[in-house]
Amino acid sequence: MSDAGISHREMLRWGLTIADAAEIPAVANATLQRAHEAALAQKNEEIVQLRDQVSDLAARLADLELESPSAEIGTSTAPASATTRPAAAACRRATAKSLSAVWFDWHIGQPWSTSKKRDRKRYHDAKLTVAYMKLFLPAGFQLGEAGTNAKAGVVKTGVAAESGILQYLRALGLNNSAYGTVIKALKKHHKEGKLDSRIEHYRKLLQSGRAVDLTPPHARPELMPVAKDKQAEQTLRAED
């Protein structure tokens, strides 16, 4: 090499450069592998959540079907007891609900009916939860139709709304999907005005007939954009 005018130091430098270049594909492959594993882990988590949602909804549907409507039409039946209802049903009710299960109970169980005794706090929480969920169905929804596909439509929209909420919160760093935690976070974001654009979009869906369900007006809480609330408050103060 000395005859070619190449020094020993230059040879060493070239050798190190070649060695570094050989390591680049290995580093890139390792990075891709880690990204692939992270994506798989997230998909597996989403699959587990969806599976739990389906199981929960199926259980709630079974519970609702066990509740006999005969008392409303004058037929006497013995009330359900511990022997007629599986212990698993009571256990399921004691566990934390998913958002989609609350959505399903609201639209299928119709707790706003005055003929049904209800827990006021649970009713209020469910009403507010459903109102927030509607904000995460940007394409709208049609739940007014009747028939055999009505329940399937409720399940589909509930799962879609829950998925939208969890993705929204996950992007903000909140990975806890527990019902209470999610609603607490949404209330906070509502007060901070972070849901204003979604509320405005939902109102447009209502006006254009692209958001339809069977919930009566008195059972629909009106979510106000924080900016408009503040503007209205300032107007009232100015008038005083």
C-alpha positions in Angstrom: 0.0 0.0 0.0 2.9 2.3 0.6 3.8 2.0 -3.1 0.3 3.3 -3.9 0.8 6.3 -1.7 -1.7 5.1 1.0 -0.5 5.6 4.6 -1.2 3.2 7.4 -3.4 5.7 9.1 -5.6 6.1 6.1 -6.0 2.3 5.9 -7.1 2.2 9.5 -9.6 5.0 8.8 -11.1 3.2 5.8 -11.3 0.0 7.8 -13.3 1.7 10.6 -15.6 3.3 8.0 -16.3 0.0 6.4 -17.0 -1.6 9.8 -19.4 1.2 10.7 -21.2 0.8 7.4 -21.7 -2.9 8.0 -23.3 -2.2 11.4 -25.9 0.3 10.0 -28.2 -2.5 8.6 -28.1 -4.3 11.9 -29.0 -1.2 13.8 -31.8 -0.4 11.4 -33.1 -4.0 11.6 -33.1 -3.8 15.4 -35.1 -0.5 15.3 -37.6 -2.0 12.9 -38.0 -5.1 15.0 -38.7 -3.0 18.2 -41.2 -0.9 16.3 -42.9 -4.0 15.0 -43.0 -5.6 18.5 -44.5 -2.4 19.9 -47.2 -2.3 17.2 -48.0 -5.9 17.8 -48.3 -5.3 21.6 -50.7 -2.4 21.0 -52.8 -4.5 18.6 -53.0 -7.3 21.1 -54.1 -4.9 23.8 -56.8 -3.5 21.5 -57.9 -7.1 20.6 -58.2 -7.9 24.3 -60.2 -4.8 25.0 -62.6 -5.5 22.1 -63.0 -9.1 23.3 -63.8 -7.9 26.8 -66.3 -5.4 25.4 -68.1 -8.1 23.3 -68.3 -10.4 26.4 -69.6 -7.6 28.5 -72.2 -6.6 26.0 -73.3 -10.2 25.5 -73.7 -10.5 29.3 -75.7 -7.3 29.5 -77.9 -8.4 26.7 -78.6 -11.7 28.5 -79.4 -9.8 31.7 -81.8 -7.5 29.9 -83.6 -10.4 28.3 -83.9 -12.0 31.8 -85.8 -9.0 33.0 -89.4 -10.0 32.2 -91.6 -7.2 30.8 -94.7 -9.1 31.8 -95.3 -6.9 34.9 -95.9 -3.9 32.5 -98.7 -5.7 30.7 -100.4 -7.0 33.8 -99.1 -10.6 33.9 -98.0 -11.7 37.3 -94.6 -13.4 37.5 -92.4 -14.3 40.4 -89.5 -11.8 40.8 -86.1 -13.1 39.9 -84.2 -14.6 42.8 -80.7 -15.9 43.5 -81.8 -19.3 42.3 -83.2 -18.0 38.9 -80.3 -15.7 38.1 -76.8 -17.0 37.9 -74.3 -15.8 40.5 -72.1 -14.7 37.6 -74.6 -12.0 36.6 -74.3 -10.4 40.0 -70.6 -10.6 39.7 -70.6 -8.9 36.3 -72.7 -6.0 37.6 -70.2 -5.5 40.4 -67.3 -5.1 38.0 -66.4 -1.8 36.3 -68.4 -1.2 33.1 -66.9 -0.3 29.8 -68.1 2.7 27.9 -69.8 0.6 25.2 -71.7 -1.3 27.9 -73.1 1.9 29.3 -74.1 3.0 25.7 -75.8 -0.4 25.2 -77.7 -0.2 28.5 -78.8 3.3 27.7 -80.2 2.7 24.3 -81.6 -0.9 24.9 -82.5 -0.7 28.5 -83.9 2.8 28.2 -83.4 3.9 31.8 -85.1 7.3 31.1 -88.5 5.5 31.2 -90.5 6.9 34.1 -92.0 3.5 34.8 -88.6 2.1 35.9 -87.1 2.8 39.2 -83.6 4.2 38.8 -80.5 5.2 40.8 -80.3 8.9 40.3 -76.5 9.1 40.4 -76.0 6.2 38.1 -78.6 7.6 35.7 -76.9 11.0 35.6 -73.5 9.4 35.0 -74.8 7.2 32.2 -76.6 10.2 30.6 -73.4 12.3 30.6 -71.3 9.4 29.4 -73.6 8.8 26.4 -73.5 12.5 25.6 -69.7 12.5 25.5 -69.6 9.3 23.4 -71.8 11.0 20.8 -69.0 13.6 20.3 -66.7 10.8 19.1 -68.9 9.6 16.2 -67.9 12.2 13.6 -69.8 10.6 10.8 -73.0 10.6 12.8 -75.3 7.7 13.7 -78.8 6.4 13.0 -80.3 4.6 16.0 -83.9 5.4 15.4 -84.8 2.4 13.3 -86.5 -0.7 14.8 -86.2 -4.3 14.0 -83.8 -7.2 14.5 -80.7 -5.1 13.5 -81.4 -2.4 16.1 -79.3 -4.0 18.8 -76.5 -4.8 16.4 -76.5 -1.1 15.4 -76.3 0.0 19.0 -73.4 -2.4 19.7 -71.5 -1.2 16.6 -71.9 2.5 17.3 -71.1 2.0 21.0 -67.8 0.2 20.2 -66.9 2.8 17.6 -67.5 5.7 20.1 -65.5 4.0 22.8 -62.7 3.3 20.4 -62.6 7.0 19.3 -62.5 8.2 23.0 -59.7 5.8 23.9 -57.6 6.8 20.8 -58.2 10.5 21.7 -57.0 10.0 25.3 -54.2 7.7 24.3 -52.8 10.4 22.0 -52.7 12.6 25.1 -50.8 10.0 27.1 -53.7 8.6 29.1 -53.7 4.8 28.6 -56.0 3.9 31.5 -59.3 2.7 29.9 -61.2 2.3 33.1 -64.7 3.8 32.9 -64.4 6.2 35.8 -61.0 7.4 34.8 -62.1 8.1 31.2 -65.2 10.1 32.2 -63.2 12.1 34.7 -60.7 13.0 32.0 -63.5 14.0 29.5 -65.2 16.2 32.1 -61.9 18.0 32.7 -61.3 18.4 28.9 -64.8 19.8 28.5 -64.3 22.4 31.2 -61.0 23.4 29.6 -62.7 23.9 26.2 -60.8 21.0 24.5 -64.1 19.5 23.3 -65.6 22.7 21.8 -64.9 21.7 18.2 -66.4 18.3 18.7 -69.5 19.8 20.4 -70.0 22.2 17.5 -69.6 19.4 15.0 -72.1 17.2 16.8 -74.6 20.1 16.7 -74.2 20.3 12.9 -74.9 16.5 12.7 -78.1 17.0 14.7 -79.3 19.9 12.5 -78.6 18.0 9.3 -80.3 14.8 10.6 -77.2 12.7 10.6 -77.3 12.0 14.4 -80.5 10.2 15.3 -81.5 8.1 18.2 -84.6 7.3 20.4 -83.5 9.2 23.5 -86.2 11.8 24.3 -85.1 15.4 24.6 -85.4 15.5 28.4 -82.8 12.7 28.6 -80.2 14.5 26.4 -77.9 16.8 28.3 -76.9 19.8 26.2 -73.2 20.1 26.2 -72.2 23.7 25.7 -68.9 24.8 24.2 -66.9 26.5 26.9 -66.2 29.5 24.7 -69.9 30.2 24.2 -70.6 29.7 27.9 -68.0 32.4 28.7 -69.4 34.7 26.0 -73.0 34.3 27.3 -71.8 35.0 30.8 -70.0 38.2 29.8 -73.1 39.3 27.9 -75.3 38.9 31.0 -72.8 40.8 33.1 -72.7 43.6 30.6 -76.5 43.8 30.6 -76.6 44.0 34.4 
